[in-house]
């Protein structure tokens, strides 16, 4: 019997992003590309997509130049290139205008990317089907992705039916995207068999992270069931929160009787050496050593391994807050392990209650943050659901797509109490065309649209990062940050002195609350504040809505009432329906937004529940506040 062929895809982009914050510069990518080709074992290489463009902009490089130069050697060698896209969210963390989404595929195809892998964080076929249509119109191969997770609603039939819908809707291929690596091997094999039974000629590709420990067994099962392509990584960035290693997969599949390509080990060692040199150059300063470890504790909560770095940083700061409260109230303190287990248990508890969203960007972050807030509230003797940010409400109410499961009755009641209404129309309808706005900006500033309008696209997809790149501020900020890290000696090679804290840009003197730059899992994006304007204004922003939390309760203090901080974090002043910050003498009405507290990369709105005049503001924007601090006095 003829051996069945298995082809390999090197996820060189995701290797870096699952390990740390940044990717190699274009000169480094061009240097390593010929040796990846020389290895002779890759049918495909993941070159861009995900946060690739933003990361280039953040360290002051033009991503369009990077994509063109990086894909060229693979195009010349006949190796297919592929990218990851987030369907409704395009190449960022928030919804994208329809015309910008359509433009993306035309630009990326012209730049040398052959295949796009659209996924929806909610597995809403409507979002993915749009991407399939736009990709094929742009000349790309549409490889629709199933975001895999494991629950009572995410059954074999659920995924087989989703794949069937996407293939009938035009998908050329299907990717089984096991972003947390929690797919059980036999279960995965059944999904592949089910898809192949319906669509035997549709190519399937399997992508898994190695963190929980299932990945090698899963790869063997899906190959036996009919998968043609396997995503792999290689040293020094395989395993841990990343992906399975090429050499281990090659040896396993060869022994199992599959036809796998030979590996040029001289070229392998050259790629390995160059990758290590990139780490030693500067990238190691942005790689958390903990991301090199596998952790089967991740099986229960199902959180993606790539989140562990930011999760541990959040854990450290929130542990200090909880223990400060416990000491003050004569209660036993918690260890970091205690809090980690409580967090994982809370994720498991609330995940079914919030409708089983697949734990993939950005919904993994939302569920983790919601669980962390609940744990903090419960540990301090308060009630669960005390703080739910607006972007989480958007998820719960269907503004990004339909949840796989049902909301718990208590959340439905809470939504009604807070005036939240379920959205059932097509999510893209909330984010209409916006390219003309960006054309006007390009024209006014005299910026060139670029080859194939790629510069226009970049501005429209990543407005704030592109502007910072064009001004030179991004490069200056990156170089300053790198110099600081080198001075501190922090990095994978030297060992970190402390967990890397979440980064939030400091508020400038003329802080405008309509726009905030936030770092979420290594990707900076803009949070825009909604002041009750029309939905049509949202697409021009990097993120459509700012998170919100319940108002802090006022406390009578003489003739003035105090607005108290409900949690620790950075406090930012703002003012309802205004581009200026709140100031003494301003009049506020009940329910007016007066500021935000940033905690866990989420902005929690502080609203007044009284009307009156501001007589005192205790903190400037960007200042750290503690729980129960008086923020503002109103008379």
Order of alpha helices (4+ residues) and beta strands (2+ residues): beta-alpha-alpha-beta-alpha-alpha-beta-alpha-beta-alpha-beta-alpha-beta-alpha-beta-alpha-beta-alpha-beta-alpha-alpha-alpha-alpha-alpha-alpha-alpha-alpha-alpha-alpha-alpha-beta-beta-beta-beta-beta-beta-beta-beta-beta-beta-beta
